Amino acid sequence: MYRFAHLSDCHLGAQKQPELRELEFQAFRMALDDALENEVDFMIIAGDLFHSNIPNMETVKRATLELRRVRDEGVPIYVNYGSHDYSPSNTSMIDILETAGVIEKVVRPIPGKKLGLEFTVDEKTGAKITGLSGRSRALEVDYFRSLDREALEAEDGFRIFLFHSAITQFKPVDLADMESVDLNLFPRGLEYYAGGHVHRKGCYMEEGYGPIVYPGALFGSYAGDLEENARGEDRGYYLVEFSEKAKTPEFRVIRPADFEYMECDVTGKNSRDTALLIGREMGEHDVKGKVVMFKIRGELSSGRTSDIDSAWIRRELESRGARVVQINRHGLSTREIQKVRVAESDIPALERRIFREKLAGLDIRNKSLMKRGDSLAVDLLRKLENEMAPGEKKEEYERRVIEEAEAVMGVNLDDDNR
């Protein structure tokens, strides 16, 4: 019997607050430690190892040391791109780590009329691993449509299909708007389907397929993820035993910190009553040593939302020993000042919706731009988030950003226009 660990969506470098960034990294280290203690033969990371294809150098340095430690134990690490660490030119940190022999990418296309995929064979276990990378806005669905599924289904042995996409049939109800790939576009009959992208764990058994598994986010990259942690969502990875078939995967909980969730509905209250309500709510929770996620929502009957003093809430909770305090006021409004509210838990979808609303208020005559402007803006935003690469000079970085922006917008600016 062999054993492997299936992780996904580590999103290293996502957290900006130092304490949360440290917890994010602790979760990664704890998962690797737990997998090694369980004597895995190899590990799989199903996309979004990093939050960006060019993460900051401190994140890269720490991640590389951890991955090297695993590799030095004789445990290979197989990966694909996620939508965050994807690079069309093979120049992301994933590629640099592969070149250094720390990890191995398993998405290896075979030229032909259909998209063929070569299997990577794990030397010790004989497991055969292949798959597709994730791209923003589920552009990978075109790869699935052209995939030579018959060739993958005809291969013998223990086969793992790695992917970074939501599957239409298994999307959580509240993520119904998330772009996805239909299960019928996946090759049938493989022994294990290692998923990423959906930030919640799930293990699905469907006739004609091996286990279809999502470990979910390892810690959480967005405030919504952390809020789910505080509301009881377990984070971790799947441990999988197999011989000819995979046994039922075991979810291993990784918890680098305790969370506490608070919520106040202030609908119909003025700002003074709201302060009293918040004070009572804080008094009912033990926050010592915990990451506190405090959600304040509803429509004030009078006063301004700025009357709700976040600094006071934070001081109060920290004085009671809270380790980190995150306050979510996005659902807070007042009758006196109408705000635009957007209910969305899928951040890319939220960004697109905001851009769509902004575009609707502009006088743009180009119908094509009106139709795809939201997606264009989101893609451009992703490129502008990229940081400088190791050893990259400022002028090189600026030129790369411009070129990537040109590629997104489909234009080619000459030097005089730059």
SELO-676123 format. One line per field, with one value per residue (C-alpha): residue in three letters; x, y, z. Coordinates in steps of 0.5 Angstrom, whole numbers, plus 500, padded with zeros to 3 digits. Layout:
<atoms>
resn = c(ALA ...)
X = c(X ...)
Y = c(Y ...)
Z = c(Z ...)
</atoms>
This chain:
<atoms>
resn = c(MET TYR ARG PHE ALA HIS LEU SER ASP CYS HIS LEU GLY ALA GLN LYS GLN PRO GLU LEU ARG GLU LEU GLU PHE GLN ALA PHE ARG MET ALA LEU ASP ASP ALA LEU GLU ASN GLU VAL ASP PHE MET ILE ILE ALA GLY ASP LEU PHE HIS SER ASN ILE PRO ASN MET GLU THR VAL LYS ARG ALA THR LEU GLU LEU ARG ARG VAL ARG ASP GLU GLY VAL PRO ILE TYR VAL ASN TYR GLY SER HIS ASP TYR SER PRO SER ASN THR SER MET ILE ASP ILE LEU GLU THR ALA GLY VAL ILE GLU LYS VAL VAL ARG PRO ILE PRO GLY LYS LYS LEU GLY LEU GLU PHE THR VAL ASP GLU LYS THR GLY ALA LYS ILE THR GLY LEU SER GLY ARG SER ARG ALA LEU GLU VAL ASP TYR PHE ARG SER LEU ASP ARG GLU ALA LEU GLU ALA GLU ASP GLY PHE ARG ILE PHE LEU PHE HIS SER ALA ILE THR GLN PHE LYS PRO VAL ASP LEU ALA ASP MET GLU SER VAL ASP LEU ASN LEU PHE PRO ARG GLY LEU GLU TYR TYR ALA GLY GLY HIS VAL HIS ARG LYS GLY CYS TYR MET GLU GLU GLY TYR GLY PRO ILE VAL TYR PRO GLY ALA LEU PHE GLY SER TYR ALA GLY ASP LEU GLU GLU ASN ALA ARG GLY GLU ASP ARG GLY TYR TYR LEU VAL GLU PHE SER GLU LYS ALA LYS THR PRO GLU PHE ARG VAL ILE ARG PRO ALA ASP PHE GLU TYR MET GLU CYS ASP VAL THR GLY LYS ASN SER ARG ASP THR ALA LEU LEU ILE GLY ARG GLU MET GLY GLU HIS ASP VAL LYS GLY LYS VAL VAL MET PHE LYS ILE ARG GLY GLU LEU SER SER GLY ARG THR SER ASP ILE ASP SER ALA TRP ILE ARG ARG GLU LEU GLU SER ARG GLY ALA ARG VAL VAL GLN ILE ASN ARG HIS GLY LEU SER THR ARG GLU ILE GLN LYS VAL ARG VAL ALA GLU SER ASP ILE PRO ALA LEU GLU ARG ARG ILE PHE ARG GLU LYS LEU ALA GLY LEU ASP ILE ARG ASN LYS SER LEU MET LYS ARG GLY ASP SER LEU ALA VAL ASP LEU LEU ARG LYS LEU GLU ASN GLU MET ALA PRO GLY GLU LYS LYS GLU GLU TYR GLU ARG ARG VAL ILE GLU GLU ALA GLU ALA VAL MET GLY VAL ASN LEU ASP ASP ASP ASN ARG)
X = c(500 503 501 501 499 494 494 492 491 496 496 503 504 497 496 499 498 505 501 496 502 506 500 499 506 505 499 504 509 505 502 508 511 504 505 512 510 505 511 508 511 510 506 501 500 494 495 496 502 503 498 502 506 512 511 515 522 521 516 520 526 522 517 523 527 521 520 527 527 521 525 531 527 526 519 517 512 508 505 501 499 493 490 494 501 499 504 503 511 513 516 513 516 513 518 524 523 522 529 532 529 525 518 516 510 506 502 506 502 503 503 497 490 487 491 495 498 504 504 509 511 513 519 518 510 509 503 502 500 498 493 491 493 488 487 483 476 476 480 482 476 478 484 478 474 480 483 485 481 481 488 488 483 487 493 493 496 494 493 492 489 491 487 485 478 471 467 460 456 459 459 457 450 453 458 453 456 463 466 467 468 463 465 463 469 474 477 473 476 482 484 484 482 486 483 484 481 475 477 473 474 470 470 466 464 461 460 465 470 475 475 474 477 478 482 480 485 490 489 485 487 481 478 472 476 478 471 469 475 472 465 468 470 476 483 488 490 488 492 491 493 493 495 491 485 485 482 477 482 483 482 488 486 491 490 495 491 484 479 473 467 463 457 452 446 445 439 434 439 442 450 450 445 450 456 452 450 458 460 455 457 465 463 460 466 473 478 484 490 485 484 478 473 468 462 458 452 445 443 443 437 441 448 454 457 464 461 462 469 473 479 476 473 480 483 478 479 486 486 482 488 486 491 489 483 479 473 468 464 462 455 454 450 446 439 442 448 446 452 452 452 455 453 459 464 468 473 474 467 466 471 468 461 464 467 461 457 463 463 455 456 461 459 463 461 465 461 466 469 463 462 469 471 470 474 479 480 480 486 490 489 492 498 499 499 506 512 519 522 529 535 530 532 527 527 526 520 517 518 515 509 507 508 504 499 499 498 492 489 491 495 502 504 511 516 514 507 510)
Y = c(500 507 514 521 528 532 540 546 553 554 562 563 571 572 575 582 583 580 576 573 572 568 564 562 560 556 552 550 548 544 540 538 536 532 529 527 524 520 517 519 517 523 530 533 541 542 549 556 554 562 568 571 568 573 573 577 574 573 568 565 564 561 556 554 552 548 545 543 540 535 534 532 527 523 525 528 534 534 541 544 552 555 561 565 562 561 564 563 564 559 564 564 562 555 554 557 552 546 548 548 541 543 541 538 540 535 539 536 537 532 536 533 535 534 536 530 529 526 522 523 517 517 513 509 508 507 512 516 523 528 534 541 548 553 560 566 566 559 560 553 550 550 546 541 541 539 534 527 524 517 517 518 513 508 508 503 503 508 514 521 527 534 540 547 548 548 543 545 539 540 547 550 553 560 559 558 564 561 559 552 546 540 534 530 534 530 523 518 512 515 512 519 527 532 538 545 552 551 554 549 541 536 529 526 519 519 513 512 516 515 520 527 531 538 540 547 553 551 557 562 568 572 575 571 565 567 568 561 559 562 559 552 551 546 547 542 537 530 523 518 511 507 500 499 503 509 508 513 519 522 529 532 538 543 549 554 558 558 563 566 569 575 578 584 586 593 594 599 602 608 609 610 603 600 601 598 592 591 592 586 582 583 581 574 572 569 572 570 568 567 570 574 575 581 582 588 588 592 599 604 608 614 617 615 608 612 613 605 606 600 602 602 595 593 596 593 586 586 588 582 578 577 575 578 582 583 587 586 592 591 589 596 602 607 610 617 615 610 605 600 593 587 580 576 571 569 575 575 575 580 584 583 585 592 593 592 597 602 601 601 609 610 613 608 607 601 595 590 593 594 586 584 590 587 581 585 590 584 581 587 588 581 583 590 586 582 584 585 578 576 580 584 591 597 598 591 590 596 594 587 590 594 588 584 589 590 582 583 589 586 592 593 600 603 606 613 612 609)
Z = c(500 498 501 498 501 496 498 494 495 499 497 500 500 500 507 508 516 519 524 519 514 519 521 513 513 519 516 510 515 519 513 510 517 518 511 513 519 516 511 504 498 494 495 490 490 486 484 487 491 491 491 485 480 482 490 494 496 503 502 496 501 506 501 498 504 506 499 499 506 503 497 501 505 498 497 490 490 484 482 476 476 479 477 481 479 472 467 460 458 464 468 474 481 480 474 477 483 478 474 481 482 488 485 478 474 471 465 459 453 447 440 436 433 440 446 449 456 458 464 469 473 480 481 487 487 479 480 473 474 469 469 467 470 472 469 471 468 467 461 462 459 452 454 457 451 446 451 448 454 450 450 458 459 455 460 465 472 478 474 478 474 477 476 478 476 480 477 475 478 485 486 493 492 495 489 484 480 480 473 472 468 466 469 462 460 464 462 466 470 473 480 483 481 485 485 487 486 490 497 501 502 499 496 491 489 482 478 473 476 482 488 486 491 493 500 500 502 507 511 507 502 503 509 507 507 514 516 514 519 524 523 523 516 517 513 512 506 504 506 501 501 495 491 485 487 492 499 502 503 510 511 516 519 520 525 526 530 534 531 534 530 532 528 529 525 527 522 525 530 531 532 539 540 535 540 546 542 539 547 549 543 545 552 550 547 550 545 548 543 538 531 531 525 527 522 522 518 517 515 521 522 523 523 519 518 520 527 528 531 528 532 539 537 535 542 546 543 543 551 552 549 541 537 531 529 523 522 516 515 508 509 513 511 513 511 510 506 500 499 493 496 493 495 493 496 490 490 482 481 486 482 475 478 481 474 470 475 473 466 466 468 463 456 452 445 443 444 444 450 454 453 456 459 466 465 461 468 472 468 468 475 476 472 476 482 480 484 482 480 483 480 476 475 476 468 467 471 468 461 463 466 460 456 460 460 452 452 456 452 445 443 442 444 440 445 443 446 453)
</atoms>
